[in-house]
Amino acid sequence: MNKQELQNIILQGENEQVEFKEIFNKQVIESVVAFANTKGGNIFIGVTDNKQIKGIKINDETIQNWNNQIKLSTEPSVFPDIELIEIEDRIIAYIIIDEFPVKPISAKGKYYKRVKNSNHQMNLTEISDEHLKTINSSWDYYPDMQHSLNDISIAKIDDYILAYEEKQKTKVDFTAYEFLNKLEILRNNKLTYGAYLLFVKDYCSISDIQIGRFKSDITIIDTISLNSDLFTELNQIIDFIKKHLMVELIITGQLKHKEKYDYPLEAIREIVINMIVHRDYKSSNGSIIKIYDDRIEFYNPGGLFGDLSLEKLMTFNYSSQTRNKLIANAFKEIGIIEKYGSGIKRIFTICKNYGIIEPKINITPNSFELILYKEKTDLKTDLKTDLKTDLKTDEELIVKLILTNSKITIPELSKSIGKGLTVTKENIKRLKNKNILQRIGSDKGGYWKVIKKN
């Protein structure tokens, strides 16, 4: 590294692979570990956080002492390269850390990884995931010591074999257990966590999913709790959601009319498959699906896996990383998953083609939430054109909500727009006076109609 390269790095500041430290201390060793557990990086000693070049004082033994401290403080031991460079009559040391092939590395018993421009102490789940990635495995391949082969269903395995034969266009000439051993769903005839989740005979405590139909945040009109095998849950989730969707009959001129749901079933199925395959089953939290009048919220324990970030995810161009490889492979073998790493892109594409606004994704280190909206895209782009008039913000919100749900009540409108009942009623009165909104039928049994002008 020459002086110009160093000046450019300092000018750009700290990032995922660059750290500045004024002196060598224990935080430097934590950064060494964080870089080794992520993508590698460089630590510049003698540069402050605000990019000032302070320089360092060294003697003949300084570099050797630093190397020894790093070696003794890390497990497995890390041996980085340390170089010196002079700039502005000051000495700067930079430590070069490569991504370590065997992860995770610890510093004094604590594990760190690099997140943007800071070090993040890893939790137990992250430590476990890094270890499993190192040995090219995943949690669901591990032996389930709490259960035995008596806890899984031969009938469900036979159904899976039939689906496998149909998808693969082949004949399986093995017994149920021999077949699962061949696919490594069983390991030496021992039950794995993945096999238990896929073929559990009865109640399964770690696959729990709660689904509810909500009229408001506190009013539930229907609910179901699922604790079964993953294939059964997939179908039960889809059936419950479909039961609570609005459907319109489209006259096609054919003998049988076409049904169109207010949400694309293909996108819902893709979301549910992703929930099941990518869920963190080690978490004590369960999956939750909430169906509202205007949206469906899908919550899953387990954040994005590996080094995938929300920014990378939304580019739709990233390397697929799977938390549950056994479950993902089992789904792929029978055609439930077509292609790894394409689920989110497919969901957004389906929604766009269906004419509804794009979903929203919320992520924390330990959770993933996707919100699917009913609102149509033309409500955002064509509302002014269709109504031939300008609307105030609250009026526009009310029209959009009514277009989404014609039977919405005034109290529900009031809550949705965040205004009191009096203000909401005044907005409705103005919309009626503008001949934009009409009430059909009684207050209790009627509905709203938005009048579009030619």
Summary of the structure (lengths in Angstrom):
residues: 454
radius of gyration: 28.7
end to end distance: 69.0
largest distance: 91.3
contacts: 1311
relative contact order: 0.07
helix: 39%
strand: 23%
